[in-house]
Amino acid sequence: MDNENKNESELNEEPLENETPETEKHEAEKEEEFSGKDKKKLGKRLKELEAKLEASDKLLEKTNAVIAEANDKYLRLLAEFDNYKKRTAKESEAKYANAYADAVEALLPVFDNIERAVEYASDEQSKSGLELIVKNFKDTLSKMGIEQFGQRGDEFNADLHSAVMHVEDEELGENTVAEVFLKGYKKGDKIIRYATVKVAN
């Protein structure tokens, strides 16, 4: 029995196969071999990878610059196109407004003559008929958004009136319309015809 216990304790004291001094020595040799032989290769490979990474960073920076430049050009082109559209729309609108104003302006002398005819009508029937024409014409202009301006007593405004005469008149204040020769017409801010006036004081 004692012999059996002795054999078991001897077995327990024996080192395992992978823990032998020879195995440890072999691993150490391997480590030395790796650190000596492959260290240079790894160092060289690391430098290569660092160089590639640096080159990639430079390429990325260059690519970002190209993208930023292209984006800037695109935004400028977009802004120019937007301005072009607005300008074209404005020009088109102005052409229409000018053609509209020209057409109305061509009719105004006829209207002026009808208004004058009312003053010189020889009989009431003719006068009533002419007054009806004048009223219809004014209603039509109003529907078209055209306003008539220029009355005696208005303050003279060079943006609305064209002064052809000057007179001293104590009844009227300074820089006042004394007489209207031709009434003015406008549509919104667009002057179709300036009022031709005589200015007092």
Number of C-alpha atoms within 10 A of each C-alpha: 5 6 7 9 10 11 10 10 10 10 10 10 8 9 10 8 9 9 9 12 11 11 12 12 11 12 12 12 12 12 12 12 12 12 12 11 11 12 12 12 11 12 11 12 12 12 12 12 12 12 12 12 12 12 12 12 12 12 12 12 12 12 12 12 12 12 12 12 12 12 12 12 12 12 12 12 12 12 12 12 12 12 12 12 12 12 12 12 12 12 12 12 12 13 12 12 15 15 12 13 19 13 12 16 14 10 10 17 12 11 15 14 10 17 16 12 15 20 11 11 14 10 9 10 10 14 16 13 13 19 17 13 16 17 13 12 14 16 13 12 16 13 10 10 11 20 16 16 17 23 18 15 17 17 17 21 14 10 9 17 23 19 19 10 12 16 13 12 13 9 10 16 15 14 15 22 26 24 20 21 14 19 17 22 23 17 18 10 6 13 17 23 22 19 24 20 25 20 27 22 15
